[in-house]
Amino acid sequence: MLSRVTAADATNPISTWAPLRSGIYRSLWIAQLVSNLGTWMQTVGAQWILVDQPNAAALVSFVQTAITLPVMLLAIPSGVIADLVDRRRLLLGAQSTMAVLAAVLAVTTATGHTTPGVLLILLFLIGCGQALTGPAWQAIQPELVAREQIPAAAALGSMNINIGRAVGPALAGVLVSLSGPTLVFALNAVSFAGIVVALAVWRRPARASKLPTERPLAALQAGTRFIRAAPGIRRVLLRSILFVAPASALWALLPVIAREQHGLSSSGYGLMLGALGLGAVLGALGLSRIRALLTPTQRLTAAAVLFGIASAGTALLPGVGLVLVLLVGAGLAWLLAMSTMNATMQLLLPAWVRARGLSVYLLVFMGGQAIGSLIWGVVAHAVGAVTALLIAAGLLGCSAVTSVWLPIRHNLETLDLTPSVYWAEPELVVPPEPEDGPVMVLRSYDVPAEYVDDYMAAMAFVGRSRQRTGAMEWRLYRDVGVLDRYVEAFVVRSWAEHMHQHQVRLTTADQLREKEVSRYTVGEDKITHLVAVQPR
C-alpha cells in the first residue's frame, strides 16, 4: 500500500539545500564537485592520448574498463573495510593516494613516458582508490546531516555527479585542445586536495569500544546475513536493477543515435549530455516539492515512465530540439530514481553495517550499468540502435508497472536505528573466550492461548531482527512438555559476535519489536546461553 502524504509534509518540505547549512557537509560537497570535474577531465585526457594509437577504438574503450572494473572487483571488500576502520582516516588515505597517482600520471605525460600500458595501469590504480572510497563516502553522509535531511543530501550528491558529468568533459575538451592532456591530469591531481583538507579539519567523534574488532570474513558474512534478513533492502536492490538495466541503454547508445539518427557531431553529442545534466540539476532543485507530493515508490514509477518516454522519443523523433527537451526529462528522472534509492538504502541501514549495505547497492548499480551497456550494445548490433532503445523503453514501462507489486518502504525518517543496549548481560559462571562458539541462545516465553496468533506475528519480526544482527539460524519451537510455552533458539558464530549483538547491533526499532512481543507473554522470560565444545 502507498502512503498518503500529509498536509504538513506538503506545506513544509525539507529544502534540497538544507544539508548545505552544515559547514562540514558544505565543504565536502564543494570539494567533491571539484574532484568530480577533475575525474571527468582525466577521462577525456586519457582518451585523447589514445586516439592516435594503433587499435585506438579498443584502447579508448579500455579507459572506461580501467576506471569501472575496480568498482566491480572491490566494492564489497571496500564496504567491509569501511565498517571495520575509522571511515575518516580511510577516506584521507584513499584520497591522498589518488592525488599522488594522478600527479604521477601528469609527470609521466609531461616527460613523454605515458605509454598505453602505463596509462591504463595508473587509471586502474586510481579506480581502485575510487572503489575503496565509494562505500565509506556514502556511509558518512548520515553522520554529516540530520536523518530527515538524508533524502536531500542524496539528491545533492546525485546533482554533484551529474554536474561533473556535464561540465567536466566540455571543460577538458577546451583545455586539451589548448595545451594537451598534461594540464588536465595535473588539475585532477590538485582536485583531490580539497577533499583531503576538508576531511583533515573534520573532527569525527571517536567511537571507543571494548569489544574485539570483527574479522574481515566474519564481517562480510554478517553483512550478507543482514541483507538476507532485510526485505526492505532487498526490495530496493531489486528495484535498482529493474530501473538501471533498461535505463543504461540510453547512456550506452546515445552517441550512436546522435550521429546516425540526428547527424550530430561530437559537439552535438556533448549538447545532449548537457541536457541530461541540466535535467538532473533541475530535478535536485525541485526535489523537495516532489518528495512532499509523492512517496518513494511513486517517485520511482514516475522516473521509469519519464526515462522510458525519453528513450523512445530520442530514437523516433526527428527534431533535435524536442529530443533535447526529452533528455532534460530523462536527467530529471535519473536524479529522481538515484536519489530515492540511495536515500532509502541509507535510511534502512544502521551504522554498524551501513558501508557493507551501501557497497552492495553500489555494486548492483554500477554492475547494472556496465553489464546493461554491454548487453544493449550487442542488441543494437543485432537489431539496430533505434529498436534497442524502443525495447529498453518497453522494459522501463514494465518496471513502472511492477511498482504495484514491489513497493518500497516510505516514511523512513521515523524509523529509529540508533543503537540501543537493552539486553541484560549474560550471567556467566565460566566466561567464554571471544572466538568460542558457535553460541546457541535459548529464550522461553509463556504465552496464553488467546494471544498466540498475535505473538506469532510479532515473533516473525523478532526473528528477522536476530538474523540481521548476527544469527546464522533462528527458529521458534513449542515446548510440548509445558502448557503454553514457546522457545526461541538462535545460533551465532562466536561469543564475540554475540557480544556485538548485545552492545552494538541492536537498535531502538529492534527494542520496540521486542516490547511488542512482551505484550503477549506472562512471567519472566528465561534465557540460556550454550557454547559449543568439541568432545575428545
C-alpha positions in Angstrom: 0.0 0.0 0.0 1.3 3.5 -0.8 1.1 6.1 2.0 -0.8 9.3 1.8 1.3 12.5 2.1 0.2 14.7 5.0 -0.7 18.3 4.6 2.2 19.2 6.9 4.7 17.4 4.6 3.3 19.2 1.6 3.4 22.7 3.1 6.8 22.3 4.9 9.0 20.2 2.7 12.7 20.0 3.6 14.7 22.1 1.2 17.1 20.3 -1.1 19.7 22.9 0.1 19.1 22.2 3.8 22.2 19.9 4.2 24.5 22.7 2.9 23.8 24.6 6.2 26.2 22.1 7.8 29.7 23.5 7.4 31.5 20.2 7.1 28.9 18.8 4.6 29.1 22.0 2.6 32.9 21.8 2.5 32.9 18.2 1.4 30.2 18.7 -1.2 32.1 21.5 -2.8 35.4 19.5 -2.7 33.6 16.5 -4.2 32.3 18.7 -7.0 35.8 19.9 -7.9 37.1 16.3 -7.7 34.3 15.0 -9.9 35.2 17.7 -12.5 38.8 16.5 -12.3 37.8 12.9 -12.7 35.8 13.5 -15.9 38.6 15.8 -17.2 41.1 13.0 -16.6 38.9 10.5 -18.6 38.8 12.9 -21.6 42.6 13.5 -21.4 43.2 9.7 -21.3 41.0 9.0 -24.3 42.7 11.9 -26.2 46.2 10.3 -25.6 45.0 7.0 -27.1 43.1 8.3 -30.2 46.2 8.3 -32.4 47.4 4.9 -31.2 47.1 1.7 -33.3 43.8 -0.1 -32.3 42.6 3.2 -30.9 38.9 2.1 -30.7 39.8 -0.8 -28.4 42.2 1.2 -26.3 39.8 4.0 -25.8 37.1 1.6 -24.6 39.7 0.1 -22.2 39.8 3.5 -20.4 36.2 3.1 -19.1 37.0 -0.5 -18.2 40.1 0.5 -16.2 38.0 3.0 -14.3 34.9 0.9 -13.6 36.4 -2.6 -13.2 37.9 -1.9 -9.8 34.4 -1.0 -8.5 33.1 -4.4 -9.7 36.0 -6.2 -8.0 36.4 -4.2 -4.8 33.0 -2.7 -3.9 32.1 -5.5 -1.4 35.6 -5.7 0.3 35.7 -1.9 0.4 32.3 -1.9 2.3 33.7 -4.4 4.8 36.8 -2.3 5.4 34.8 0.9 5.8 32.7 -0.7 8.6 35.8 -2.0 10.4 38.1 1.0 10.4 37.7 4.8 11.0 36.0 6.0 7.9 37.6 9.4 8.0 41.1 8.0 8.1 40.2 5.6 5.3 39.0 8.4 3.1 42.0 10.5 3.9 44.4 7.7 2.9 42.5 6.8 -0.3 42.1 10.4 -1.5 45.8 11.2 -0.8 46.9 8.1 -2.6 44.8 9.0 -5.7 46.2 12.5 -5.6 49.7 11.1 -5.8 48.8 8.7 -8.6 47.2 11.5 -10.6 50.3 13.6 -10.1 52.5 10.7 -11.3 50.2 10.5 -14.4 50.7 14.2 -15.1 54.5 13.9 -14.7 54.9 10.8 -16.9 52.7 12.6 -19.6 54.8 15.8 -19.4 58.0 13.8 -19.8 56.6 11.6 -22.6 56.6 8.3 -20.7 52.9 7.7 -20.7 52.5 4.6 -22.9 49.1 3.0 -23.3 50.1 0.4 -20.7 51.3 2.9 -18.2 48.2 5.0 -18.7 45.8 2.1 -18.2 47.7 0.8 -15.1 47.6 4.2 -13.5 43.9 4.6 -14.3 43.2 1.2 -12.9 45.0 2.1 -9.6 43.1 5.4 -9.4 39.9 3.4 -10.0 40.9 1.2 -7.1 41.1 4.3 -4.9 37.6 5.3 -6.1 36.3 1.8 -5.3 37.7 2.0 -1.8 36.3 5.5 -1.3 32.7 4.8 -2.5 31.1 2.9 0.4 32.9 4.9 3.0 31.9 8.2 1.4 28.2 7.1 1.2 28.3 5.8 4.8 29.5 9.1 6.4 26.6 11.1 5.0 24.2 10.3 7.9 27.0 11.5 10.2 27.1 14.9 8.5 23.4 15.8 8.3 20.2 15.1 10.3 18.3 12.0 9.5 15.3 13.9 7.9 17.8 15.6 5.6 19.3 12.4 4.2 17.0 12.4 1.1 18.0 16.0 0.3 21.7 15.0 0.8 21.3 12.1 -1.6 19.8 14.5 -4.2 22.7 16.9 -3.8 25.1 14.0 -4.2 23.4 12.9 -7.4 23.4 16.5 -8.6 27.1 16.8 -7.8 27.9 13.8 -10.0 25.7 15.0 -12.9 27.3 18.5 -12.9 30.7 16.8 -13.1 29.5 14.6 -15.9 28.0 17.5 -17.9 30.7 20.2 -17.3 33.9 18.1 -16.9 34.2 16.7 -20.4 33.4 20.0 -22.1 36.0 21.8 -19.9 38.5 19.1 -20.6 37.9 19.4 -24.4 38.8 23.1 -24.3 41.9 22.6 -22.1 43.2 19.6 -24.1 42.8 21.5 -27.4 44.8 24.4 -25.9 47.6 22.7 -24.0 47.3 18.9 -24.3 46.4 16.3 -21.7 49.1 17.1 -19.2 47.2 20.1 -17.8 44.0 18.2 -17.2 45.9 15.4 -15.4 47.7 18.0 -13.2 44.4 19.7 -12.4 42.9 16.3 -11.5 45.7 15.7 -9.0 45.1 19.2 -7.4 41.3 18.5 -7.3 41.8 15.9 -4.6 43.4 18.4 -2.3 40.0 20.0 -1.4 38.6 16.7 -0.1 41.8 15.9 1.8 41.7 19.3 3.5 38.0 19.1 4.4 38.5 15.6 5.9 41.5 16.7 7.8 39.6 19.5 9.6 36.6 17.3 10.3 36.6 16.2 13.9 34.7 13.0 13.7 33.5 11.8 17.2 35.6 8.9 18.4 33.8 5.6 19.0 35.5 3.7 21.7 34.6 0.0 22.1 35.9 -2.7 24.4 34.8 -5.4 22.0 37.3 -7.1 19.7 37.2 -5.8 16.1 35.3 -8.0 13.7 37.4 -10.1 11.5 37.0 -9.3 7.7 35.5 -12.6 6.7 33.1 -12.7 9.7 32.2 -9.1 8.9 31.4 -10.0 5.3 29.2 -12.9 6.5 27.4 -10.6 9.0 26.7 -8.1 6.3 25.4 -10.8 4.0 23.1 -12.1 6.7 21.8 -8.6 7.4 20.8 -8.1 3.7 19.2 -11.6 3.5 17.1 -10.8 6.6 16.1 -7.3 5.4 13.2 -7.5 2.9 13.2 -3.7 2.6 16.8 -3.6 1.4 16.4 -6.5 -1.0 13.4 -4.7 -2.5 15.5 -1.5 -3.1 18.2 -3.6 -4.8 15.6 -5.3 -7.0 14.1 -2.0 -8.0 17.6 -0.7 -8.8 18.1 -3.5 -11.3 14.7 -3.1 -12.8 15.4 0.6 -13.5 19.1 0.7 -14.2 19.3 -2.3 -16.5 17.0 -0.8 -19.2 17.9 2.8 -18.5 21.6 2.0 -19.3 20.5 1.7 -22.9 20.1 5.4 -23.4 23.6 6.2 -21.9 25.2 3.4 -24.0 23.5 4.2 -27.3 23.2 8.0 -27.2 26.5 8.6 -29.2 25.2 6.3 -31.9 21.8 7.9 -32.0 23.3 11.4 -32.1 25.5 10.5 -35.1 23.3 8.2 -37.1 19.8 9.3 -36.3 20.3 13.0 -35.9 23.5 13.6 -37.8 25.2 15.4 -35.0 29.0 15.9 -34.4 30.8 15.4 -31.1 29.7 18.9 -30.0 26.1 17.9 -30.6 26.6 14.8 -28.6 28.0 17.0 -25.8 24.9 19.1 -26.0 22.8 16.0 -25.4 24.9 15.1 -22.4 24.5 18.7 -21.2 20.7 18.3 -21.5 20.8 15.2 -19.3 23.0 17.1 -16.7 20.6 20.1 -16.8 17.7 17.8 -16.1 19.4 16.3 -13.1 20.2 19.8 -11.7 16.5 20.9 -12.2 15.4 17.7 -10.5 17.5 18.4 -7.5 16.2 21.9 -7.3 12.6 20.7 -7.3 13.1 17.5 -5.3 11.8 18.9 -2.0 8.4 19.6 -3.6 8.4 16.3 -5.4 9.1 14.4 -2.2 6.2 16.2 -0.5 3.8 15.1 -3.2 5.0 11.6 -4.0 6.0 8.5 -2.0 9.3 6.8 -2.8 7.5 4.2 -4.8 5.6 6.8 -6.8 8.8 8.6 -7.5 10.5 5.5 -8.9 7.4 4.9 -11.0 7.5 8.4 -12.4 11.2 8.1 -13.1 10.7 4.9 -15.1 7.9 6.4 -17.1 9.9 9.6 -17.8 13.0 7.8 -18.8 11.1 5.4 -21.0 9.4 8.2 -22.8 12.8 9.9 -23.3 14.4 6.7 -24.6 11.6 6.1 -27.2 11.5 9.8 -28.2 15.2 10.0 -28.7 15.0 7.1 -31.0 12.0 8.2 -33.0 11.7 12.0 -33.1 13.4 13.8 -36.0 13.9 17.2 -34.4 16.9 17.7 -32.2 15.1 20.4 -30.2 12.4 18.0 -29.0 14.9 15.4 -28.2 16.8 17.8 -26.0 13.6 18.6 -24.1 13.1 14.8 -23.6 16.7 14.4 -22.4 16.2 17.1 -19.8 13.2 15.0 -18.6 15.5 11.9 -18.6 18.1 13.7 -16.5 15.4 14.6 -14.0 14.1 11.0 -14.0 17.7 9.7 -13.4 18.2 12.1 -10.5 14.8 11.1 -9.0 15.5 7.4 -9.2 19.1 7.5 -7.9 18.4 9.9 -5.0 15.3 7.9 -3.9 17.2 4.6 -3.9 20.3 6.0 -2.3 18.4 7.7 0.4 16.2 4.7 1.1 19.3 2.5 1.5 20.9 4.9 3.9 17.7 5.2 6.0 17.3 1.4 6.2 20.9 0.7 7.3 22.1 1.0 10.9 25.6 2.5 11.4 27.4 -0.8 12.1 26.6 -2.3 8.7 26.0 0.8 6.6 29.1 0.7 4.4 28.6 -3.0 3.7 25.0 -2.5 2.7 25.8 0.5 0.5 28.7 -1.4 -1.1 26.2 -4.0 -2.3 24.0 -1.2 -3.7 26.9 0.4 -5.5 27.9 -3.0 -7.0 24.3 -3.5 -8.2 24.1 0.0 -9.6 27.5 0.0 -11.3 27.2 -3.6 -12.4 23.7 -2.9 -13.8 25.1 0.0 -15.8 28.2 -1.8 -17.0 26.6 -5.1 -17.9 23.5 -3.4 -19.2 25.5 -1.2 -21.6 27.3 -4.3 -22.9 24.0 -6.1 -23.5 22.4 -3.1 -25.2 25.5 -2.8 -27.4 25.0 -6.4 -28.5 21.3 -5.9 -29.0 21.9 -2.7 -31.1 24.4 -4.5 -33.3 21.7 -7.2 -33.9 18.6 -5.1 -34.4 19.8 -1.5 -34.6 20.1 1.2 -32.1 16.6 2.6 -32.6 14.9 -0.8 -32.0 17.2 -1.4 -29.0 16.1 1.9 -27.4 12.4 1.0 -28.1 12.9 -2.3 -26.3 14.5 -0.6 -23.4 11.6 1.9 -23.2 9.2 -1.0 -23.1 11.1 -2.6 -20.2 11.1 0.7 -18.4 7.3 0.7 -18.7 7.2 -2.8 -17.3 9.5 -1.5 -14.4 6.9 1.2 -13.7 4.1 -1.3 -13.6 5.9 -3.7 -11.2 5.8 -1.0 -8.5 2.2 -2.1 -7.8 3.6 -5.4 -6.5 7.0 -4.3 -5.5 6.7 -1.1 -3.5 9.5 0.2 -1.3 9.2 1.5 2.3 8.0 5.0 2.9 8.2 7.4 5.9 11.6 6.0 6.8 12.6 9.2 8.6 10.6 7.9 11.6 12.5 4.5 11.6 14.8 4.8 14.7 18.0 2.9 14.0 20.1 4.5 16.8 22.0 1.8 18.8 20.1 0.5 21.8 21.7 -1.6 24.5 18.8 -3.2 26.2 19.6 -6.9 26.6 20.6 -7.9 30.1 24.2 -9.0 30.4 24.5 -12.8 30.5 25.1 -14.3 33.9 28.3 -16.4 33.4 29.9 -19.0 35.6 32.5 -19.9 33.0 33.3 -16.8 30.9 33.9 -17.9 27.2 36.8 -16.7 25.0 35.8 -14.3 22.3 36.2 -16.8 19.5 34.5 -19.7 21.3 31.4 -20.9 19.5 29.1 -21.3 17.8 26.8 -20.0 20.5 23.2 -21.1 20.9 20.8 -18.8 22.7 17.5 -20.2 24.1 14.7 -17.9 25.3 11.5 -19.3 26.6 8.1 -17.4 26.6 4.9 -18.3 28.3 2.0 -17.2 26.0 -1.7 -17.5 27.0 -3.7 -19.3 24.3 -5.8 -16.3 23.4 -2.6 -14.3 22.4 -0.8 -17.0 20.4 -1.7 -15.6 16.9 -0.6 -12.1 17.9 2.6 -13.5 19.5 3.5 -15.5 16.4 3.1 -12.4 14.1 5.3 -10.3 16.4 7.9 -13.0 16.6 8.3 -13.1 12.9 9.7 -9.6 13.1 11.9 -10.5 16.0 13.3 -13.5 14.1 14.4 -11.2 11.3 16.0 -8.9 13.8 18.0 -11.8 15.2 19.2 -12.7 11.7 20.0 -9.2 10.8 22.1 -8.7 13.9 24.1 -11.9 13.6 22.1 -15.2 13.9 23.1 -17.8 11.4 20.0 -19.8 12.3 16.8 -18.9 14.0 13.7 -21.0 14.9 10.7 -20.9 17.2 9.7 -24.1 19.0 6.7 -25.1 21.1 7.6 -26.9 24.3 5.2 -29.8 24.3 6.1 -30.7 27.9 4.8 -27.4 29.3 1.5 -25.8 28.7 1.6 -22.5 26.6 5.4 -22.4 26.5 7.4 -21.4 23.3 11.2 -21.4 23.0 13.1 -19.2 20.6 16.5 -20.6 19.5 19.2 -18.9 17.5 22.8 -19.6 16.7 25.6 -17.0 16.5 29.0 -17.7 15.0 31.0 -16.8 18.1 30.8 -15.3 21.6 32.4 -12.1 20.3 29.7 -11.8 17.6 27.0 -12.4 20.3 28.5 -9.6 22.3 28.4 -7.3 19.2 24.7 -8.2 19.2 24.3 -7.1 22.8 26.3 -3.8 22.6 26.5 -2.6 19.0 24.0 -4.0 16.6 20.6 -3.8 18.3 18.6 -0.6 17.6 15.7 1.2 19.1 13.5 -0.3 16.3 14.5 -3.8 17.4 13.7 -2.9 21.0 10.2 -1.8 20.0 9.6 -5.1 18.3 10.6 -7.0 21.4 8.3 -4.8 23.5 5.5 -5.8 21.2 6.2 -9.4 21.9 6.2 -8.8 25.7 2.6 -7.6 25.4 1.5 -11.2 24.7 3.6 -13.1 27.3 3.4 -13.6 31.0 6.0 -14.1 33.7 9.8 -13.7 33.2 11.5 -14.9 30.1 14.2 -17.5 30.7 17.4 -17.1 28.7 20.1 -19.8 28.4 23.5 -19.4 26.6 25.1 -22.6 25.2 28.7 -22.5 23.8 29.7 -25.4 21.6 32.5 -27.7 22.7 34.4 -30.3 20.9 34.3 -33.8 22.6 37.6 -35.5 22.9 
